[in-house]
Amino acid sequence: MDNIEVYNNKIYNANLAGIWLEGYNSYIKEDTNVHIHHNTITGSGICNGLQANGAGILTHGFNVLIEDNVLDSNYQDGISANVWNTPPSDAGFVLDVRNNIITNTLPTPTESSTTGYGLNNYETATHTIISNYNYIYNNALGDYKNTGSTTDINEAPTDNDLNNAPVLNFIGSRTVDVGNTLNFIVSASDADGDSLAYSVIGLPRGANFGVVSGEFSWIPDSTQTGTYTVTFEVTDGKLTDSETMTINVNSVVNAPVLNSIGDMSVTEGSLLSFVISASDADGDSLTYSASGLPSGAAFDGASRLFSWKPVAGQAGIYDITFAVTDGQLTDSEVISITVSPEGTSAGTSDTMYINRLRESTPDATLMGDSYVDLGNIVEVGSYREVMWFDLSEYSTTDAVVSATLSMNWYYPENAPRNQDTVVEIYRAADWDPAQVSWNEKAAGVPWNDAGGDWFDSTGVAQGSMPYASITFSGSDVPDNGVYEFDVTELVQEYVSGEHANTGFFIKARNENDNYIAFDGTANDLKKPKLTVTVSTTSNLAPVMDPIADQVVDEGATLSFGVTASDADGDSLTYSSTGAPAGATFDPATAEFTWTPADSQAGIYGVMFEVSDGELTDSKAILIAVNAVDNDPSGNNAPVITAFEPANNDVFEEGSVINIGVTASDVDGQDLTYLLKIDGVSVSTTSSYVWKSTDNANRGPHVIEAVVSDGTDQVTVQHVITIIKIHPRWDVNQDGVVNILDVTIVAQNLGSEKPHPSWDVNEDGVVNIQDLTIVAHYFGETIQL
């Protein structure tokens, strides 16, 4: 027998020994380990009819640990080593007796003079009894025979001496991955309410254990994979309990981390190149890749070099994904590369002021701080920011293609918030960076409203229509990202001089328990940046000089020239639409010549256009031809009193165009009508409805009405233009939204009678709003 455990039994009135371990024949002590504990044995071992086999516990030929038992009123001996059959051939057997109560042992009726000991070693040649910390008392013939102790207590315990061992609560084995935290509490109970202290054996490197709290905490590193055996023990100062458990540390593959790249910008014809990099906590070999490369771009995974020189026609925004892998895990970043057309420039303003407006310190000037604070902290107050960038390098005639305010997320990192935070940007009222605070915009000059004054995008003071906004979810936490606010409209207003540059007023829409922060000026790489792209095209549209309406008599010659100017000195070409029959227009000399015939009395609309090869300008005039009275019959010619549509009207493709003429005759004669479109007769009545339906109708058209009384006739013609405005931001209808569209709108800002195509949002005026719409769709290709 080996490794036997006998515990938690209540044994009473057994005729022989309460627990009897008896070996036979050959005994080998290494194979005879027995643990007897927490048993109660009473009234056993009287041995009626037998001898030498009584006791509370009788053992022979075993190594035995006997602890935490109660043996009361048993016969012969409390605990004895005694041979009943064949003596053992081996020697050195040990009975380790500790923490037991052995009392009131009685002699057997047949051996009243030799039995009745607490501990009795009959086999001194082969067995040893080691007794420690037992209560052994009041045994009939004595407490010991052939053994003894220096630590036992040989008297009845008092109430104060009775002590229950603490009991350690089950811990069990644990498992943790490298780099993760393993944390648990070792706890115990004590029936006596004693103060307990904890200890540990085999604590791994880097682990911590609280001897009072019982708290274990450990974050194993990558060198600590494997299994660890740890023993936890609790003591009340006298007795102990312990548990040996295992901790299994699993290896973990750490994903590589791609270092931040960030968005880029480049101009057509310029080279953009950069190198990406990454780190790996495991030191693994890394492989780099890129996807979504534009035409002509290249990425070398070995050198990690990206290079691209966009060519003409590649203006736009391109999303490219860069990735790194260690063979198992991957990290990636999607960046945007903005390609500006050749003839534009993009720059970042370095001169800036950032001031915090903090409600909790309302009179403090907080300039150039480490953070951009926004939102609200309950019981502390609200936070706002005013921010200013130098825009003096730009001219009032510059067209802002795009303006982006970029800010790096700082707080909170990987922690949710109770509320969403909607960050909004407004036009700030005037403020002094050296003196501004929550209460004052300058020294001794308070804001109209504490916390700052602003204007919204409609010009309303303290209004609620921001120029830009981004919503940051309270539950979906941003983490170290770069966030871009489109402030094109506001920057254009500053650049054009519509408003003085007073910077950005930044606040949270609802300020209630939603505090967040971005990096401030302390980190040069992560501080707020304003990136502005403006049109720098060298080509300006030609401008045609005014042309007065003309009057000529039938048979007389009308001759005049049209002129135009071009700030770039470009070569100009001229053309005309609606020249009446017999009229000529020389494109080389821009000279118009016409001698109306006798039958051509009336009003004629003619359009003249000038082009530099890219951009155009045009003017429409009316030529009135007076009738010469050479009719011998004295007949009066009819008079046209109205004709629509008006000269130089513009219609969108698909519009219904109502053509109508009204005439009178003083002679009261019946009148006949003939309506023509581009010289083709469409009606012999005084009205006609024309619906332009397809691409063939786009462009200028001559609408003509001829009225006759049978003898004389008069003619009226107008020039109209049919255009396609879909979408309206492709202003010149060339199929792509580019710098030409920006330039057309920019050059006509403030026009009182705008061409419909310039007035992109159709509000009756060409202004910054139209320019902003074009800039927003910059690079879009239109299906013609």
VOMINU-322230 format. One record per residue (C-alpha): x, y, z. Coordinates in steps of 0.5 Angstrom, whole numbers, plus 500, padded with zeros to 3 digits. Layout:
! VOMINU-322230
XYZ
...
! end
This chain:
! VOMINU-322230
500500500
502507498
500514499
494513503
489518506
484517512
481523514
474526516
471520520
468519526
470512529
467510536
466503540
470499535
472493539
479493536
483499534
479505531
484505525
489499524
495499519
498493519
504490514
505483513
512480511
516485507
516492509
519498505
518504508
519508501
512505499
508506505
506513506
500514510
496521512
491520517
488527519
481530522
478524525
475523531
476516535
472515542
471508546
475504541
480498542
477494548
480488545
475483548
478476547
484479544
491482546
495487543
491490538
487495541
488503541
485509538
490508532
495502531
500502526
506497524
510498518
508505515
511512515
505515518
503523518
498523524
495530525
489534527
485528530
482527537
483521540
478521547
477515552
480509547
483503550
490500551
494506547
491513544
497512538
501506538
506502534
505495535
507488531
501484531
504479526
511478522
516484524
518488519
524486515
526494514
527499519
527507520
519507520
517514522
510516526
510524525
504526530
502533531
497538533
492532536
488531542
490525546
486524552
483519557
486513555
484507559
487500560
484494557
481489562
486483560
492488561
490493566
497494569
501495562
496499557
493505558
498510555
497516550
503515546
506508546
512505541
513498542
517497536
523502538
528498534
524499527
519505529
520512531
515516534
516524533
511528537
510535536
505540539
499535541
495536547
496529551
494529558
490525563
492518560
491512565
498510565
502516563
502520556
508517553
512510553
518509549
517516546
517523548
516531546
519538548
513541545
507537547
502540552
501535557
495538561
487540559
487546554
483552557
478556553
484560551
488554548
483552543
485554536
482552530
486552524
485557518
482555512
484557505
479558500
480554494
484558489
485553483
490553477
490559473
492561465
494568463
497570456
504574455
502581456
496580460
494581467
493576472
490578478
486574484
485575491
487569496
482569502
481564508
476564513
478562521
473560526
476563531
476570528
484570528
488575525
491572518
497573515
499570508
505568505
507565498
513561496
515560488
513568486
514569479
519574477
515581476
509578480
506582487
503579493
500582498
501579505
495583508
490583502
492577499
492580492
496577487
498581481
502579475
503581468
508576465
513578459
515575453
520571456
516568461
512563458
511556461
508553467
509556474
508552481
506557487
504555494
500560498
499559505
495562511
497562518
493565524
500565528
499558530
496554525
497554518
493552511
496552504
495550497
500549491
497551485
500552477
500558473
500557465
503563461
501562454
506565449
502571445
504573438
504581438
501584432
506589428
505597429
505601423
507608425
503613423
503616416
498621415
494624409
499627404
498632398
502634391
501638385
500635378
507634375
511634382
514628385
511625392
515620396
516618403
518611407
513608411
516604418
513599423
515596430
514589432
515587440
516580438
522582433
519578428
521580420
516584417
513585410
510591407
505592402
500597399
494597395
489602391
495605388
494610383
496609376
504611375
505610383
510605386
511602392
517598394
516593400
523592401
525599401
518601404
519607399
512610396
513614390
509618385
509623380
502625378
501627371
496632368
489630369
490626375
487631380
483628385
483625392
486618392
485613398
491608399
492602404
499601407
500594411
505591415
505583417
509579421
506573417
501572422
498579424
497585420
496593422
494598416
493605415
488608409
491615407
488620403
493623397
490630395
492631388
492639386
491641378
498644376
497651377
494650384
498650391
497647398
501650404
500649411
500655416
505655421
504662425
498660430
495662436
491657441
488659447
483655452
477658455
476655461
470656466
473654472
478659472
474664468
480670468
486666467
489667460
491660457
495661451
499655447
497650452
499642451
491641450
485643446
480642451
473641449
466639452
464639460
467636466
461635471
462640477
468643474
465646468
466647460
472648456
472652449
478654444
480660440
485658435
488663429
492662423
496667419
493667412
496674410
500670404
494669400
491675396
484677396
483674389
485667391
480662390
480657396
480650393
480647400
482648407
482643412
484644420
487637422
487635430
490629433
486626438
489625445
484624451
480619453
484614450
481607450
475609455
468611453
465617455
458618458
455623452
457624445
461630443
459634437
465639436
463645432
467651429
465658428
467664426
470668432
469675434
475679435
480677441
487678443
491672444
495675450
489677454
483672452
480668457
473665459
470672461
474677457
476677450
482683451
484686457
479690461
474688455
469683456
465678451
458680450
457673453
462669458
465664455
466667448
462670442
462667435
458668428
455662425
456660417
449665416
452671420
448670426
451672432
452666437
448662432
447654431
449653424
457651424
462652418
464645420
463639425
464632427
461628432
465623437
461618439
461616447
461609446
466608440
472611443
477614438
484612439
490617437
487618430
487625426
481628425
480633419
475639419
473642412
473650414
474652406
468656406
470660413
478661410
475663403
471669407
478671411
482670404
477674400
476680405
469678406
471678414
477680418
481674420
479673427
480665427
476659429
471659435
471651437
466648442
462642443
455643441
452640448
456641454
454636459
459631462
463630455
470632456
475631450
482633448
486634442
494635442
496642443
502646441
507642446
508636440
510639434
508633430
501633433
499640434
493643430
495644423
491648417
492646410
490651405
489649397
488655393
488656385
494659382
492659375
496664370
490664366
484669367
478669362
478675357
473680358
469683352
468691352
461693352
457694346
452698345
445697342
445699334
440702330
440703322
436704316
434699311
439700305
444704310
450700312
452699319
459697321
462696328
468693331
468689338
474689342
476685348
482685353
486679356
490680363
494674361
496677354
493671351
491671343
484672342
479669337
472672336
465669333
458671333
451668333
445670330
448675324
442677320
441675313
446679309
451681315
458679316
463678322
470677320
473673326
480676324
478683325
472682329
469687325
461687324
458689317
451689315
447693310
439691311
435690305
428694304
424688307
429687313
426692318
425690325
429688331
435683331
439680337
446678335
451675340
459676340
463671344
471672345
475666347
483665349
482658348
480656355
475661358
470665354
466672355
460674351
456680350
449680346
446686343
440688339
440692332
434696330
433696323
428702321
423701315
424707309
418709307
418708299
411704298
408708293
401705295
402709302
401702306
404702313
408696315
406692321
409694328
412688333
410690340
413684344
417678343
419673347
424670350
428676351
434677347
440673351
436669355
439662358
435656359
437649362
436643357
429640358
426647359
419649356
421655352
415659350
416663343
411669342
410675338
405681338
404686333
399691330
397694324
395701323
391700317
387694320
390689315
390682317
397680319
400673318
406670322
412666321
416663327
423660326
428657330
435657327
432659320
428653320
420655320
416652326
410655326
405660322
402662328
404668333
406663338
410656339
412652345
419649344
422643349
429642348
430635350
437632348
444634347
443637340
439643343
445645348
448652345
446659342
440659338
436664334
429665335
426669329
419672328
416675321
410679321
407681314
400685312
401682305
405688303
410690308
413685313
418686319
422682323
425681330
430676332
433674339
439670341
438665347
442660350
441653352
445649357
446643361
447644369
447637371
451638376
451645377
458645380
461643373
461650371
464650364
460643362
467640360
465634364
470635370
470639376
477643376
481649376
477652370
470652374
473655380
476660376
470662372
466663379
472667382
472672377
465673377
464674384
459679386
456679379
449683379
446679373
449672374
450667368
446661371
452657370
456662375
450662380
451655382
446655388
441659384
440664390
441670385
448672387
455669385
459669392
463665396
458659397
458658390
465657390
465653396
460648392
465647386
471646391
467641395
466637388
473638386
476633381
469629380
468627373
461628370
458623365
456628359
! end
